[in-house]
Amino acid sequence: MRKMFFFVLIAAALLLSLPTQNALAQSETPKIEVGAQYTLLRLRSLQPVNSPILELVVPEFVVSDSGFGGRVTYNLTDNFGLEGEINFFTERRANFAEPFYLNSRRTQGLFGVKTGMRSEKAGVFAKLRPGFMHFGEGTADPRIQTLLPVPPTASSTEFSLDVGGVLELYLSRRVALRFDLGDTIIRFGGSPSLGGPRDTTHNLQFTTGVVFRF
């Protein structure tokens, strides 16, 4: 999927290098964009502690997490914009921040910038958006409660950073398609149930959606 996305970026860059017949003079870039999207996140768990017993109960694993969300962008110039995004992952899974807990849902919030170049037909941008990943309240795994005295429920909010690229295709002045591919970096801090500092994971995320421009 990464190779395909980079191929599309190169193709779009070639498109942007072609003459646009004064496209920017004919119509300025709309200032406000509102989008709805589908997102797919390859979410990696953490190994909670270096314990052979607990590794059998809470193994390291990777899941593909599907979600939906929305985005608002304010274009300061043709090449630079500020944006905020929120995504909801509704499937109940293990709480990746607190691996002893089950049946947790996730919410992702990102707030940052995109910068790049655009023509009348397409735009290619880099993005840098810090934010958070919230792991909703989950219930303790009964197997863990027989080993450790953990609370019955737990939730967690972890720092997140989205770094990647964006491809936009302009169907008209008012409507566009957007494709994002990036590394969602999640920094997991210490927790009462696990104790001590933990680690950082890198998670591939792909997002696609429609954008309405005003």
N, C-alpha and C positions, 0 to 999 in steps of 0.2 A: 504493500500500500504506500510506503514511503517513496519507492522508486516511481510509482505512478504519479504521485503528487508532485515530485520534483520535475518530472517530465512536463506536467501541465504548467508548472511555474515557468519553465524555460520557454514553452510555446507562447505563454501569455506575455513574457518579456519581449519576445520577438515581435508580437503583435503591437505592443506598446511602442516599439522603436520605429514603426511605420508611420508615414505622414497621416495626420488625422484631419487635414483640410480645415484647420482652425476650429476644431471641435470645441475647445475650451472657450474660445471667443464667442461661439454661437450660443452656448449655454453653460453657466457656471455650475459647479458641483453643488447639489443640494446640501444644506447645512445639517439637517436632522435625518437620521435613519432609524427605523424601528423594525426589528426582525423577529421572526419566530423560527425555531430550529429543532432538529433532532441531533443528538450527540451520542457517540459511542466511546466509552472510556475503558481502556485495558488497565484495570486497577490491581496493583500488587499489594499483597499483605506483608506484614513484618513478622519475623520470628520473634516471639515475645521475650524469651530468655534462652540461654544456652543450657537447656535441661532436656535430656533424652526422654524423660517421662512426659513433660509438657509438650514436646515436639510431636509426640504421638497424638495428643489431644488437640493441639492447635497447630497444624502444619502450615508451612508457608505455601501460598497458592496465588493464582492469578485468575481473575474473572473478567468477562466482557460485560460491562454495565451500560445498559441503554437508558437514555433519559430524554427529556424535552425541556425547552426553556425559551427565554426571550433576551433581546439585546437592544440597547439604545446607544447610538453613536452620534456625537456632535463633531462635525468636520470644521476645524479651525481654518484649514486651508485645503487645497486640492490634495495635498500630500500628507497631511497630518490630522489625526482625529483622536478625540477622547471617547472612551466607551465603557459601559458597564453591562455585565451579563450575569444572569442567574439561571441555573439548571437544576432540575429535580430528577432524582433517580428513585423510582417508587418501589422497585423490587426489594423485598426484605432479604438481607444477607447478614453475614457475620460483620460485626463492627470492626473495621480494619484498624482503628485507633485503639480499641480495647478488644483484642481478639478473643477474650473469654466470653464475649456477649454476642447473642444471636438476635435475628429479627430486627435489624436496624435499617433505616432508610437514610439516604444521603442527599445533601443540598450543597451546591457549589456556587460561590459568588466570586466574580472576577471584575476588577476595575483598573483600567490602565490606558495604554496608547497603542495606536497602529500608525505606521509610517511607511510610505512607499511611493509608487507612481501609478498613474492611470491615464487611459485614453478614453475616447468616446465609447469603446466597446468593452473594455476590461480594465481591471486594476489588480496590481500585485503589491502586497504589503508584508512587512514584518510586524509582529505584535509582542508586547511585553506587558503582562497584566497580573499584578499580585492580587491576592484575595484569600479565600478560605474554603475549606472543605469541612462541612458539618456532618458528623455521623450521629444520627438520631438515636434516641434512647432504645437500648436493647436489653434483653433479659439474659441473665447469667446462664451459661451452659451448665446443666446439672452435673456433668462429669467433672467440671472444674470445682464446683462447690464441695465435692467430696475430697478435694485435695487442698484447696485454699479457702480461707474465710473472706470471700469477695462480696461486695454489695449486690443486692438482687437485680438492680438496674444501673445502667451507666450510659452517658452520652459524651461526645467530645467534639471540639472545634479546633482544627489544625490549620496552620499557615500553608498557603498554596501559591504557586507561581506558574503562570502559563506562558511559555516561550515557543514561538513557532511562526508559521506563515499563513497568509490569507490570499485567496483568489476570489475576485468578484467579477461576475459577468453581468453587464448592464443590458437588460432586455428592452428597457425604455428609460426615459428620464426618471420615471417614478417607481420602477420595479427592477430588482436585481436578484441574482442568485449568488450565494456566498458559500465558500468552502474553506474550512479551517483545518489545519493539521499542526499539532504541537506536542510538546513535552509538558505534561502537567506534573510539576514537582511538588510533592507533599512532604512537609517537615513535621514529623511526629515528635512531640515532646513527651516528657515523663508523665506517668499516670499513677494514681494511688494504688490501683490494682496490680500494676506490673512493677512499679518502682524504678527510679533512676531514669537517665536520659536514654533516648532511643535513636532512631536513624531517619534517613530521607529516602523516599522512593521516587523513581522516574516512571511515569505512566503515559503511554501513547493515547492521545485523544483526537478523534475526528468528528467534525461538526459540519452539518450542511443545513441550509435553510433559505427562506425567502426574505427579502428586505424591501420595505416600503420607504421611499425617499421623499422628503418634503422640503 
